[in-house]
């Protein structure tokens, strides 16, 4: 946080995000906490999304602890295929000697579970940063944002255990940004 603040990076990101989200708290959480988080997790993993996105959310007026909690809860959705599939192809394949076809099948089953859980859990996680009235008033936006990431994750999981998170994040973050503007 201090490094991002002292370099001016945080102020620039805050201004850019505020211009996109129009200072709407649900849009901020879904674009930064959900979309950007998925993108960073897909590319690098290992807690990096929380380290980058939490200061951004906090600088936009959300609580420090609440921002971290929100991002760590969102991390459960992106970590299965995070860091370009490392949990599956390195973690599971190395530990169990599972073949690549079986990894894809495991990834697909994981994607099904994640999609089902996202419908219920993501609005509750958004509630950690935003009042319930705002969450309820923006449920359609939240569900469209969820679907814009989770449907590509689900589809890509049929052919790859490495790329569902990063491809889903690129598609979903762009779609979520387009919903906002």
C-alpha positions as CSV (number, residue, x, y, z in Angstrom):
1,X,0.0,0.0,0.0
2,X,2.7,2.5,1.0
3,X,4.7,1.8,-2.2
4,X,1.6,2.2,-4.4
5,X,0.8,5.4,-2.5
6,X,4.3,7.0,-2.6
7,X,4.8,6.4,-6.3
8,X,1.5,8.0,-7.2
9,X,0.3,4.7,-8.8
10,X,-2.6,4.4,-6.3
11,X,-3.9,7.9,-7.0
12,X,-3.8,7.3,-10.8
13,X,-5.6,3.9,-10.5
14,X,-8.2,5.4,-8.1
15,X,-8.9,8.2,-10.6
16,X,-9.1,5.8,-13.5
17,X,-11.4,3.4,-11.7
18,X,-13.6,6.3,-10.4
19,X,-14.0,7.5,-14.0
20,X,-15.1,4.1,-15.1
21,X,-17.3,3.2,-12.2
22,X,-18.8,6.6,-11.6
23,X,-18.1,6.2,-7.8
24,X,-20.7,3.4,-7.7
25,X,-19.7,1.0,-4.9
26,X,-21.1,-2.2,-6.4
27,X,-19.5,-1.4,-9.7
28,X,-16.2,-0.8,-7.9
29,X,-16.4,-4.2,-6.1
30,X,-17.3,-6.1,-9.2
31,X,-14.8,-4.5,-11.5
32,X,-11.8,-4.4,-9.1
33,X,-12.6,-7.1,-6.5
34,X,-14.1,-9.6,-8.9
35,X,-12.8,-8.9,-12.5
36,X,-9.4,-7.4,-11.9
37,X,-8.8,-10.0,-9.1
38,X,-9.6,-12.9,-11.4
39,X,-7.2,-11.4,-14.0
40,X,-4.3,-11.1,-11.6
41,X,-5.0,-14.5,-10.1
42,X,-5.0,-16.1,-13.6
43,X,-1.7,-14.5,-14.5
44,X,0.2,-14.8,-11.2
45,X,-1.8,-16.3,-8.4
46,X,-0.3,-16.8,-4.9
47,X,-2.1,-14.0,-3.1
48,X,-1.1,-11.3,-5.6
49,X,-4.7,-10.2,-6.3
50,X,-5.4,-9.4,-2.7
51,X,-2.1,-7.5,-2.4
52,X,-2.9,-5.4,-5.5
53,X,-6.7,-4.9,-5.3
54,X,-7.2,-4.4,-1.6
55,X,-5.3,-1.0,-1.6
56,X,-7.3,0.1,-4.6
57,X,-10.6,-0.7,-3.0
58,X,-9.5,0.9,0.3
59,X,-8.4,4.0,-1.5
60,X,-11.8,4.2,-3.1
61,X,-13.4,4.5,0.3
62,X,-13.9,0.9,1.4
63,X,-12.7,-0.4,4.7
64,X,-9.2,-2.0,4.9
65,X,-10.2,-5.2,6.7
66,X,-13.4,-5.5,4.7
67,X,-11.5,-5.1,1.4
68,X,-9.0,-7.8,2.3
69,X,-11.8,-10.1,3.5
70,X,-13.8,-9.6,0.3
71,X,-10.8,-10.3,-1.9
72,X,-9.7,-13.4,0.0
73,X,-13.3,-14.8,-0.2
74,X,-13.3,-14.0,-4.0
75,X,-9.9,-15.8,-4.2
76,X,-11.6,-19.1,-3.6
77,X,-13.3,-18.8,-7.0
78,X,-10.2,-18.0,-9.0
79,X,-7.6,-20.1,-7.3
80,X,-8.5,-23.4,-8.7
81,X,-7.1,-22.4,-12.1
82,X,-4.9,-19.6,-10.8
83,X,-1.4,-18.9,-11.8
84,X,-2.0,-20.4,-15.3
85,X,-3.4,-23.6,-13.8
86,X,-0.6,-24.2,-11.4
87,X,-2.9,-25.7,-8.7
88,X,-4.1,-28.4,-11.1
89,X,-1.1,-29.2,-13.4
90,X,1.6,-28.8,-10.7
91,X,-0.2,-29.4,-7.5
92,X,-2.6,-32.2,-8.3
93,X,-0.9,-33.8,-11.3
94,X,2.5,-34.0,-9.5
95,X,1.0,-35.3,-6.2
96,X,-1.3,-37.9,-7.8
97,X,0.3,-38.6,-11.2
98,X,-3.1,-37.9,-12.8
99,X,-3.1,-37.8,-16.7
100,X,-3.8,-34.5,-18.5
101,X,-7.2,-35.7,-19.7
102,X,-8.2,-36.4,-16.1
103,X,-6.9,-33.0,-15.1
104,X,-9.3,-31.4,-17.6
105,X,-12.1,-33.5,-16.3
106,X,-11.3,-32.5,-12.7
107,X,-11.1,-28.9,-13.8
108,X,-14.5,-29.1,-15.5
109,X,-16.1,-30.6,-12.3
110,X,-14.4,-27.8,-10.3
111,X,-15.8,-25.2,-12.7
112,X,-19.3,-26.6,-12.3
113,X,-19.0,-26.3,-8.5
114,X,-17.6,-22.8,-8.7
115,X,-20.3,-21.6,-11.0
116,X,-23.0,-23.0,-8.7
117,X,-21.4,-21.5,-5.6
118,X,-20.8,-18.1,-7.2
119,X,-24.5,-17.5,-7.7
120,X,-25.1,-17.6,-3.9
121,X,-21.8,-16.6,-2.4
122,X,-20.7,-13.6,-4.6
123,X,-23.6,-11.3,-3.6
124,X,-22.9,-12.2,0.0
125,X,-19.2,-11.3,-0.4
126,X,-20.1,-8.0,-2.1
127,X,-22.2,-7.3,1.0
128,X,-18.9,-7.2,3.1
129,X,-18.2,-3.9,1.4
130,X,-21.6,-2.6,0.3
131,X,-24.9,-2.1,2.2
132,X,-27.4,-4.9,1.5
133,X,-29.9,-2.4,0.0
134,X,-27.3,-1.5,-2.7
135,X,-26.5,-5.2,-3.3
136,X,-30.2,-6.0,-3.7
137,X,-30.8,-3.1,-6.0
138,X,-27.9,-4.2,-8.2
139,X,-28.4,-8.0,-8.3
140,X,-28.9,-8.1,-12.1
141,X,-25.6,-6.3,-12.6
142,X,-23.8,-8.6,-10.1
143,X,-25.2,-11.7,-11.7
144,X,-24.3,-10.5,-15.2
145,X,-20.7,-9.8,-14.0
146,X,-20.5,-13.2,-12.4
147,X,-21.8,-14.9,-15.5
148,X,-19.4,-12.9,-17.7
149,X,-16.5,-14.6,-15.9
150,X,-17.8,-17.9,-14.8
151,X,-19.4,-19.0,-18.1
152,X,-16.1,-18.6,-20.0
153,X,-14.3,-20.4,-17.1
154,X,-16.8,-23.2,-17.4
155,X,-16.5,-23.4,-21.2
156,X,-12.6,-23.3,-21.3
157,X,-12.4,-25.9,-18.5
158,X,-13.6,-28.5,-21.1
159,X,-10.4,-28.1,-23.1
160,X,-7.8,-26.7,-20.7
161,X,-6.8,-26.9,-17.0
162,X,-4.4,-24.0,-17.4
163,X,-6.4,-21.1,-18.9
164,X,-9.9,-20.9,-17.6
165,X,-9.2,-18.2,-15.0
166,X,-7.2,-15.9,-17.2
167,X,-9.4,-16.2,-20.3
168,X,-12.6,-15.9,-18.2
169,X,-11.1,-12.8,-16.5
170,X,-10.2,-11.1,-19.7
171,X,-13.7,-11.6,-21.2
172,X,-15.5,-10.9,-17.9
173,X,-13.6,-7.8,-16.9
174,X,-14.2,-6.3,-20.3
175,X,-17.9,-7.2,-20.2
176,X,-18.3,-5.9,-16.7
177,X,-16.6,-2.6,-17.7
178,X,-19.0,-2.3,-20.7
179,X,-22.0,-2.9,-18.4
180,X,-20.8,0.1,-16.3
181,X,-20.4,2.6,-19.1
